[in-house]
């Protein structure tokens, strides 16, 4: 009995460790490097999100005939500045809608 319990615990630990590694690989970075058009050195670019509002709701997308999904709307911008020549820019990437609540309990 003790041997089976030990084997079970080992399998659980290995499964949890592998799932953490898969999760870490799926995270997309929010910082990137692009070449500066002024001097050619690397500009560090960051994604900035600002909560615009959180009151949008649309019909449920989870297959329910009634109820709504509630969304938060973020304004997304990419900003960067060259550390050598001082060139800076801001690129407006639009809006991103992220669901945060379903009236039917699907989320």
VENMODA-V813207 format. One record per residue. RES is the residue in one letter. SS is DSSP state (H for helix, E for strand, L for the rest). PSI is psi in degrees with one decimal (999 if undefined). Layout:
BEGIN
res/ss/psi
RES/SS/PSI
RES/SS/PSI
END
This chain:
BEGIN
res/ss/psi
X/L/-41.8
X/H/-37.2
X/H/-40.9
X/H/-39.4
X/H/-41.8
X/H/-43.4
X/H/-40.3
X/H/-44.0
X/H/-40.5
X/H/-43.1
X/H/-42.1
X/H/-44.9
X/H/-42.6
X/H/-42.1
X/H/-44.4
X/H/-40.4
X/H/-43.3
X/H/-38.5
X/H/-33.6
X/H/-39.3
X/H/-39.6
X/H/-41.7
X/H/-42.2
X/H/-32.3
X/H/-20.8
X/H/-6.2
X/L/127.8
X/L/136.7
X/L/147.6
X/L/1.0
X/E/136.0
X/E/165.4
X/E/132.7
X/E/156.2
X/E/142.0
X/L/130.6
X/L/-17.8
X/L/-50.6
X/L/-10.7
X/L/-7.6
X/L/170.8
X/E/134.3
X/E/130.4
X/E/120.4
X/E/134.8
X/E/147.2
X/E/127.5
X/E/131.0
X/E/135.1
X/E/129.7
X/E/116.1
X/E/-51.9
X/E/165.3
X/E/28.3
X/E/4.9
X/E/141.2
X/E/141.3
X/E/165.2
X/E/146.8
X/L/132.4
X/L/4.8
X/L/11.8
X/L/3.0
X/L/143.2
X/L/-17.3
X/L/164.4
X/L/169.7
X/E/156.1
X/E/136.9
X/E/135.7
X/E/148.6
X/E/137.4
X/E/124.7
X/E/139.0
X/E/127.6
X/E/129.6
X/E/149.1
X/E/125.9
X/E/150.3
X/E/158.5
X/E/133.9
X/L/131.4
X/L/-15.9
X/L/-55.3
X/L/-10.1
X/L/2.2
X/L/130.7
X/E/156.6
X/E/162.3
X/E/125.2
X/E/121.5
X/E/113.7
X/E/2.1
X/E/-150.6
X/E/153.0
X/E/129.4
X/E/121.7
X/E/124.9
X/E/135.8
X/E/-8.4
X/E/140.8
X/E/130.6
X/L/-28.4
X/L/2.8
X/L/12.8
X/L/-22.6
X/L/999
END
